[in-house]
Each structure stands twice: as C-alpha cells, then as structure tokens.
C-alpha cells in the first residue's frame, strides 16, 4: 500500500472513520483537510456557506454590513482554531453554532430595533427592488402594499422575540436544521428547542391575526 493510500489528507489512516460518526459529510472532510493545511479546502467551505450564513445573520441582526462582519468573524474564528477542530456533528451545524453565538452576542451588545433594513432591499436609485414577473401575474398596488406590510410586521415580531426564540425559529424554519441540530447550536435540549419554536410561532401567529383582522 502506498503512502497516499495509507492515509487520508488530514493524516488519518485510510479506513478510519471520523469521530462522532460523521464520515459521510463531505464538508467535514473538507474541514479536516483544512485542519491539515489544505487552504483550498477551506476556501471551498467559505464559498459554499458564506452566502447562506450572510442571509441568516442579516435576518438575525437586521443590518447587512454588520451581518457580513459577523460571518467573516465566524470563518476567521474557525480558521484560527482549525488545528483543534474535532468533528462531532455535521460541519454546517458547527458553523451555524459559531455564527449563532456571534449573533446572540451582537444582540446583547446593541439595540437594533428601528434599524432594520427592508426585506426586499432597494435598487441603486432608491426605488424598491423586486423580481420581474409576467404582466398577468403582477400584483395590484394594494396587494403589493399588503405583502410589504406583512413582511415588515413579521420582521418586527422577530425583532421583539427573545434571542433564543428568534435563533431557534430561524435555524429550524428558515435554515432547515433538525431539532437536534438546533439544540446543538444553542447548547440545549431538543425539548427546549421545541418549546422555543412553539412560543415563537405563537407570537408570530397572534401578531399576524391581529394585523389581518
């Protein structure tokens, strides 16, 4: 057996499974290669996850510039500590845990209420941005206004939620993590996560019912 066949890129003997049973996660393999000094592997992880993480952080703190900084901080923390990395979950779960902690710390440090940017964004000339649709499907002015008002109301409710409820809801309902993965991110139990999400959705439902009625 050659030296190439005898060891994985991260130094593990061939055939030795990853710790924690996550050997099937290709992102874990990339991170282990990065741990072993493969900078290209880390760039692949950044390319894959930077945009989803930016959207997540933006929904969390409501400020795109700060969200970009938080995502950069998350990757910088992971890169600096890469030699100590040990896989115990999917890499995505690990990455969202680091980013969630940074977002929670951000909310504790600053008050973002009233500084939330529009969810749909704006174009360079200041007009509201939006996706082009066929003429027959264009909403009326009233429908468009209702959609914007509903989106704004949802964002305002999210901003008033306790940080743990907000993070659990975003991680589960928006990012698609399982209850167990959300629990790992928040360092709590699955039952606690279900309770957080239940209370958050109740608040959203109540606010929207009052808004629509």
C-alpha positions in Angstrom: 0.0 0.0 0.0 1.4 3.4 -1.0 1.7 6.3 1.4 -1.1 8.1 -0.5 -3.4 5.1 0.1 -2.3 4.7 3.7 -3.5 8.0 5.0 -6.3 10.5 4.5 -5.5 14.1 3.6 -5.9 15.1 7.2 -3.5 12.4 8.4 -6.0 9.7 9.4 -5.2 6.2 8.3 -7.3 5.0 5.4 -10.5 3.4 6.5 -10.5 5.1 9.9 -14.0 6.7 10.4 -14.5 10.2 11.6 -15.1 10.7 15.2 -18.8 11.1 16.0 -19.9 9.0 13.0 -20.0 11.9 10.6 -17.7 10.3 8.0 -20.4 10.7 5.3 -20.4 14.5 5.5 -18.2 15.9 2.7 -17.9 19.3 4.5 -16.4 17.6 7.5 -13.8 16.0 5.1 -13.0 19.5 3.7 -12.6 20.9 7.2 -10.3 18.0 8.2 -8.2 18.7 5.1 -8.1 22.4 6.1 -7.0 21.3 9.6 -4.1 19.5 7.9 -3.1 22.6 6.0 -5.2 22.5 2.8 -6.1 26.1 2.3 -8.1 25.3 -0.9 -10.4 23.1 1.1 -11.2 26.0 3.5 -11.8 28.3 0.6 -14.3 25.7 -0.7 -16.2 25.8 2.6 -16.2 29.6 2.6 -17.6 29.7 -1.0 -20.3 27.2 -0.2 -21.5 28.7 3.1 -20.8 32.4 3.1 -24.0 33.5 1.3 -26.4 31.3 3.3 -24.7 32.5 6.5 -24.9 36.1 5.4 -28.7 35.7 4.9 -29.1 34.1 8.3 -27.1 36.8 10.1 -28.9 39.5 8.2 -32.3 38.2 9.4 -30.9 38.0 12.9 -29.4 41.4 13.3 -31.2 43.3 10.5 -28.1 45.1 9.3 -26.3 43.8 6.2 -22.9 45.4 6.8 -22.8 44.1 10.4 -24.0 40.7 9.2 -21.1 40.5 6.7 -18.7 41.3 9.5 -20.2 38.6 11.8 -19.9 36.0 9.0 -16.3 37.0 8.4 -15.7 36.7 12.2 -17.2 33.2 12.2 -14.9 31.9 9.4 -11.9 33.7 11.0 -12.5 32.1 14.3 -12.9 28.6 12.7 -9.8 29.1 10.6 -7.6 30.3 13.5 -8.8 27.3 15.6 -8.6 24.8 12.7 -5.8 22.7 14.2 -8.1 22.0 17.2 -11.1 21.0 15.1 -12.7 17.7 16.0 -15.9 16.6 14.2 -18.8 15.9 16.5 -21.6 16.9 14.1 -22.2 18.0 10.6 -19.9 20.8 9.6 -22.9 23.0 8.8 -24.2 22.5 12.4 -20.8 23.5 13.8 -20.6 26.6 11.5 -24.2 27.7 12.4 -23.4 27.3 16.1 -20.4 29.6 15.9 -22.4 32.2 13.8 -25.4 32.0 16.1 -23.2 32.7 19.2 -21.8 35.7 17.4 -25.3 37.0 16.5 -26.6 36.5 20.0 -23.6 38.4 21.4 -24.3 41.1 19.0 -27.9 41.5 20.1 -26.8 41.6 23.7 -24.4 44.4 22.9 -26.5 46.6 20.7 -30.2 47.5 20.2 -31.2 47.0 16.6 -34.9 48.0 17.0 -35.7 50.6 14.4 -32.6 49.9 12.3 -34.0 47.0 10.3 -33.5 47.3 6.5 -36.4 46.5 4.2 -36.5 42.7 3.5 -36.8 43.2 -0.3 -33.9 45.7 -0.5 -33.7 48.7 -2.7 -32.1 49.4 -6.1 -29.3 51.9 -6.6 -31.7 54.7 -7.5 -33.6 54.2 -4.2 -36.6 52.6 -5.7 -37.9 49.4 -4.3 -36.3 46.3 -5.8 -38.2 43.3 -6.9 -38.2 40.3 -9.2 -39.7 40.8 -12.7 -42.9 38.9 -13.3 -45.2 38.4 -16.3 -47.7 41.2 -16.7 -50.7 39.0 -15.9 -49.1 38.0 -12.6 -48.2 41.5 -11.4 -49.8 42.3 -8.1 -52.0 45.3 -7.7 -50.8 48.2 -5.7 -52.9 47.1 -2.7 -51.6 43.5 -2.9 -48.0 44.7 -3.1 -48.6 47.1 -0.1 -50.1 44.3 1.9 -47.2 42.0 1.1 -44.7 44.6 2.2 -46.6 45.4 5.3 -46.9 41.7 6.2 -43.2 41.2 5.7 -42.4 44.3 7.8 -44.7 43.0 10.5 -43.1 39.6 10.6 -39.6 41.2 10.8 -40.8 43.5 13.7 -42.2 40.5 15.6 -39.0 38.6 15.0 -37.0 41.5 16.4 -39.1 41.5 19.6 -38.7 37.8 20.2 -36.3 36.8 23.0 -33.0 36.0 21.3 -33.2 32.2 21.9 -36.7 32.0 20.4 -35.5 34.0 17.4 -32.5 31.9 16.9 -34.4 28.6 17.3 -37.1 29.8 14.8 -34.6 30.9 12.2 -32.4 27.9 12.4 -35.3 25.5 12.2 -37.9 27.1 9.9 -35.6 29.2 7.7 -32.2 27.3 7.6 -33.8 23.9 7.8 -31.8 22.4 10.6 -33.3 19.5 12.6 -34.4 19.9 16.2 -31.3 18.0 17.3 -29.0 20.3 15.2 -30.7 23.4 16.6 -30.3 22.0 20.1 -26.6 21.5 19.3 -26.3 25.1 18.1 -27.9 26.5 21.1 -26.4 24.0 23.5 -29.7 23.0 24.9 -32.1 20.0 24.7 -34.5 19.1 21.9 -37.5 19.6 24.1 -36.3 23.1 25.0 -35.9 23.8 21.2 -39.4 22.6 20.5 -40.7 24.9 23.3 -38.8 27.9 22.0 -40.1 27.4 18.4 -43.7 26.8 19.7 -43.7 30.1 21.7 -42.1 32.0 18.8 -44.6 30.7 16.2 -47.5 31.5 18.6 -46.2 35.1 18.9 -46.0 35.4 15.1 -49.4 33.9 14.6 -51.1 36.2 17.1 -49.5 39.3 15.7 -50.4 38.4 12.1 -54.0 37.5 13.0 -54.4 40.9 14.7 -52.8 42.6 11.7 -55.0 40.9 9.1 -58.3 41.2 11.1 
